[in-house]
Amino acid sequence: MTRATRVSTIRRHLAEGGLIDLELGEAMQKAGHPARHKTDGFAARQHVDAAGALLVIVGAYGPDWFATMREARHRLEQPYVKCHVDGEAPGLADNELLVRWATSEELQARKAAQEARQAPLKALLRQGEAQQRAEEERQSLERAGQFGLF
């Protein structure tokens, strides 16, 4: 059974990320199209899955609800927030995401994928630093009066 995910915690993480909490009730969240709201923002509600785990459903609303949903997913999947976001769970509307705490394996896989994406950039930075150190050493030798033969 997964760790309980509280709606207040998820709301706080999203609000700290700059998203606007529309504070819509469950009936308002289920009624109508998400784009009919005038302000871009989110609404969250508590959900209990079939296994009895306490989860959160986050809905994105407003004229650009798709961008709001993308921002919410990005914010919740940050390493310091440690949530798992599923937009393909059965019973969800197009503008909703199912949120739960991530497992250790999911966090480790996310970290490994991030390191793999950053590996080429890190290698390039190390190469640039080595070239810069070699140039600085050559210049210091020239200032000391030692010149290369070629």
N, C-alpha and C positions, 0 to 999 in steps of 0.2 A: 504494500500500500504506500502511495506517495505521501510526502509531507503536505500538510494542509497549506493551501495558498489563500491568503486573506485578501479580500477586495480592497481594504483600506491600504494595505502595503503596496499593491499594484498601482492604485490611484496615486499614491505619494510618489512612487518612482516615475510615473508618467508626467505628473505635474512638475516635478523637479527637472524633468527633461524639456520643459517648455511647452508641453501640450496643455490645452484647456479642457478642464473637466466640465462637461455640460450637465452633469448630475441628473441625467434622465432616469426615470423609473423604468422598471422592467416592461411595463405595458407600452410606454413611449418608445423603448428600444425596439420592440417587436413590430410596432405599427409603422407602416409607410416606408418610403425609400430613404436611404441615408442622405441623399443630396438635397432633400427638402429643407434641411436646417440651414440657417443663414450663416452660422459661425462654424468654422472648422474646429473640431474637438473630438473628445472621446467620452464614452460612458462605460462603466464597468458594473458587472453584477456577479453575484456568487452563483456557483453551479456545483451540483453533486453528480459525479459520474456513476456508471453502473456498478463500479467496485466500491462505492461509498467514499471516494476521495473528494475532498473539498478543493475545487478549482475555481478559476475566474474566467469569465467571458468578457472580452474588451471589444466594444464596437466603435468604429470610426464614423463620424458624421460631418456633414457640411458640404459645400460645393466641391471641394477637393478631398473627399473622404479617402480616396485611394492613397494619396500622399500622406495623410494622417495615419492611415493604417501601416504604411511602410515605416514612418517615423516611430510609431509605437513598437513595432517588431524590432527595429534597430535598437531602440532604447532598452527594451526588456531583455535582449540577448547580449547585452554588454557583460564583460566578465565580472564586474562588481555588482551587477543586479542578479545574475545567475538564474534566469528563468528560461524555460523551454516554451516556445510559441508554436502553436499548430493552427494553421489556417485551413486545413483540409479535413478536420474532424467532422464526423457525421452530425447533422442537425444544426450546423452553423450557417448563418446567412453569409452572403458575399462580403459584407463589411465587418465580419466578426473574426476574432482570434481567440483560441482557447489557450490559457496561460496556466502553467504549473511550474513548480520549482524544478530545476534541471538536476539530473542525477550526476554523480561523480564521473561516470563514463562519458556522458554527453559533454560535460565541461572539458574533460581531457581531450576528447576528439575535436572539440571546437578550438582548443588551444593549439593542438598539433596542426590543424588546418591553417590557422593563422600564421604559425611559424613557417609552414611550407610556402605560404604566399609571400612572406617577408624575406625568405632566404636569398633570393637573387638580389634584392636591394641591399641587404646586409653585406653580401659578398662584394658588391660594387663599392659600398662605402669603405669597407676594409681595404680594398685595392687602392682607392683614392687616398686614404690616409697613409698607406705605405709609400705611395709615390710622393706625397707631400713631405713625409719624414726624410726620404732619400734626397729630395731637392734641398731641404733645409740643411741636411748634413753636408751636401756638396757645397752649398753657399758658405757655410761656416768654415769649411776647409779652405775655400778660396780666400776668404777674409783673413785667414791665418797665414796665407802665403803659400799654401800647398795647392798646386794646380795639377790637373790630370795630364798625362802624356799625350793624349789625343784630343 
